[in-house]
Amino acid sequence: MTRQAAERSGRRGEVLAGWYLRLKGWRIVARRVRTARGEVDLVARRGRVVAFVEVKWRRTADELAGALDQHRLRRVVACAEAVAARYAGAGDTVRIDAILLAPGRWPRHIANASLA
């Protein structure tokens, strides 16, 4: 798969993940937040919880098994730490989530993925 095709499928995954979160009562407050320390695909809020969400889209469900690793999660955590004050206020709970997507499968939402 070319880099451009991977980028397009990744963006499509982010759009689908955004819709999935909205259906679950979340509000998307930012997309593709970039810092010098890393990138977060989605920032979502539901009540007093702010989730920095890493989205992984793969062509098959089998490929999802290795899509999320500690290296990627550390980059998301670093980015979230850098911008958390922008999206979360006093008393809000901040967490790192992941959404894993593949064609023909229901999205898998992992809350507190950085602890997994």
C-alpha positions as CSV (number, residue, x, y, z in Angstrom):
1,M,0.0,0.0,0.0
2,T,1.4,3.4,-0.9
3,R,1.9,6.1,1.7
4,Q,-1.0,8.2,0.1
5,A,-3.4,5.2,0.2
6,A,-2.5,4.5,3.8
7,E,-3.1,8.2,4.6
8,R,-6.5,8.1,2.9
9,S,-7.6,4.9,4.7
10,G,-6.4,6.3,8.0
11,R,-8.4,9.5,7.5
12,R,-11.4,7.4,6.6
13,G,-10.9,5.4,9.8
14,E,-10.8,8.7,11.8
15,V,-14.1,9.8,10.3
16,L,-15.8,6.5,11.1
17,A,-14.4,6.5,14.6
18,G,-15.7,10.0,15.1
19,W,-19.2,8.9,14.0
20,Y,-19.0,5.9,16.3
21,L,-18.1,8.0,19.2
22,R,-20.9,10.5,18.5
23,L,-23.4,7.6,18.4
24,K,-22.1,6.7,21.9
25,G,-22.8,10.2,23.2
26,W,-19.3,11.7,22.7
27,R,-18.7,15.1,21.2
28,I,-15.6,15.5,19.0
29,V,-13.8,18.6,20.0
30,A,-10.7,18.3,17.9
31,R,-9.2,16.2,15.1
32,R,-5.5,15.5,14.3
33,V,-4.0,17.5,17.0
34,R,-0.2,17.8,16.4
35,T,2.6,18.8,18.7
36,A,6.3,18.4,18.6
37,R,5.9,15.4,20.9
38,G,3.3,13.5,18.8
39,E,-0.2,13.5,17.4
40,V,-3.6,12.6,18.6
41,D,-6.2,11.5,16.0
42,L,-9.3,12.7,17.9
43,V,-10.1,14.5,21.1
44,A,-13.6,13.7,22.4
45,R,-15.7,14.8,25.4
46,R,-18.6,13.2,27.2
47,G,-19.6,15.0,30.3
48,R,-16.5,15.5,32.5
49,V,-14.4,13.0,30.6
50,V,-12.0,14.1,27.9
51,A,-10.5,11.3,25.8
52,F,-7.5,11.6,23.6
53,V,-8.2,8.9,21.0
54,E,-5.8,6.9,18.8
55,V,-7.5,5.4,15.8
56,K,-6.2,2.4,14.0
57,W,-7.7,1.2,10.7
58,R,-6.5,-2.0,9.1
59,R,-7.6,-3.9,6.0
60,T,-8.3,-7.1,8.0
61,A,-9.3,-7.8,11.6
62,D,-6.2,-10.0,11.9
63,E,-3.9,-7.0,11.2
64,L,-5.5,-5.1,14.1
65,A,-3.7,-7.4,16.7
66,G,-0.4,-5.6,16.2
67,A,-1.7,-2.2,15.3
68,L,-1.5,-0.7,18.8
69,D,1.8,-0.9,20.7
70,Q,3.4,0.9,23.7
71,H,5.6,3.1,21.5
72,R,2.5,4.6,19.7
73,L,0.6,5.0,22.9
74,R,3.6,6.8,24.5
75,R,3.5,9.3,21.7
76,V,-0.2,9.9,22.2
77,V,0.3,10.3,25.9
78,A,3.1,12.8,25.3
79,C,0.9,14.8,22.9
80,A,-2.1,14.7,25.3
81,E,0.1,15.9,28.2
82,A,1.2,18.9,26.0
83,V,-2.4,20.0,25.1
84,A,-4.6,18.6,27.9
85,A,-5.1,22.1,29.4
86,R,-6.5,23.3,26.1
87,Y,-9.3,20.7,26.2
88,A,-9.8,19.7,29.9
89,G,-10.7,21.9,32.8
90,A,-10.4,21.5,36.5
91,G,-12.3,18.4,37.7
92,D,-12.3,16.8,34.2
93,T,-11.0,13.2,33.9
94,V,-8.5,12.8,31.1
95,R,-7.8,9.5,29.5
96,I,-6.2,7.8,26.5
97,D,-8.5,5.7,24.4
98,A,-8.1,3.7,21.2
99,I,-10.5,2.7,18.5
100,L,-9.6,-0.3,16.3
101,L,-11.4,-0.6,13.0
102,A,-11.5,-3.1,10.1
103,P,-14.0,-3.7,7.3
104,G,-16.9,-5.9,8.3
105,R,-16.2,-5.6,12.0
106,W,-17.7,-3.5,14.7
107,P,-15.4,-0.9,16.1
108,R,-13.5,-1.9,19.2
109,H,-13.3,1.0,21.7
110,I,-10.6,0.5,24.3
111,A,-11.0,3.0,27.2
112,N,-7.8,3.8,29.1
113,A,-5.7,2.1,26.5
114,S,-2.5,3.5,27.9
115,L,-3.1,1.2,30.9
116,A,-3.7,-1.9,28.8
